């Protein structure tokens, strides 16, 4: 079981919870729980079907800024150690 915990200010808003649920329902093998008292989202995967970047982009798409709480499971970490520098 792969677990990831995220903090996303504003996720407690009912509309955001519904939108997030709609996005996560499309991901096979993903279970999630939203702690609306603390703006925390818990994710559980049976296998790594999403990367950390993909997870964060889902939150970004909903105008939420998510921050990972704790360590990133090795299965969800990027496969490369380098990051691409964006041009200006």
URWO-V760068 format. One record per residue. N is the residue number from 1. PSI is psi in radians with two decimals (none if undefined). OMEGA is omega in whole degrees, 0 to 359 (none if undefined). D_CENTER is the distance of its C-alpha to the mean C-alpha in whole Angstrom. Layout:
n/psi/omega/d_center
N/PSI/OMEGA/D_CENTER
N/PSI/OMEGA/D_CENTER
This chain:
n/psi/omega/d_center
1/2.30/178/16
2/2.24/182/12
3/2.49/178/10
4/2.40/180/8
5/2.33/181/8
6/2.55/172/6
7/2.24/179/9
8/1.75/180/9
9/2.27/179/13
10/-0.10/181/14
11/-0.33/181/12
12/-0.32/177/15
13/2.27/184/17
14/-0.72/180/18
15/-0.71/178/17
16/-0.67/178/13
17/-0.74/180/13
18/-0.75/179/15
19/-0.74/179/13
20/-0.74/178/10
21/-0.71/178/12
22/-0.74/179/13
23/-0.76/184/10
24/-0.44/179/9
25/-0.45/182/13
26/-0.12/183/13
27/2.00/181/12
28/2.41/176/14
29/0.18/180/14
30/2.27/171/11
31/2.52/181/11
32/2.78/177/10
33/2.39/179/11
34/2.16/174/11
35/1.67/185/14
36/-0.27/177/15
37/-0.43/185/18
38/0.10/181/16
39/0.69/180/13
40/2.43/176/10
41/2.21/178/8
42/2.26/178/8
43/2.45/175/7
44/2.26/179/10
45/2.52/171/11
46/-0.51/175/15
47/2.77/185/15
48/1.55/180/12
49/-0.28/177/12
50/2.58/173/9
51/2.95/177/9
52/-0.71/180/7
53/-0.70/179/8
54/-0.69/178/7
55/-0.82/180/4
56/-0.57/179/5
57/-0.53/175/8
58/-0.79/178/7
59/-0.75/180/7
60/-0.70/178/10
61/-0.53/180/11
62/0.23/182/12
63/0.61/175/13
64/2.42/176/10
65/1.98/182/10
66/2.46/176/7
67/2.35/182/8
68/2.31/178/8
69/2.19/180/11
70/-2.73/183/13
71/2.67/177/13
72/2.22/177/11
73/2.47/182/12
74/-0.54/181/15
75/-0.38/182/14
76/-0.10/180/11
77/2.64/176/13
78/2.57/183/14
79/-0.37/180/18
80/2.70/179/20
81/-0.20/182/20
82/2.72/178/21
83/2.49/179/20
84/2.36/178/21
85/2.18/181/23
86/2.47/180/23
87/2.72/179/26
88/none/none/28
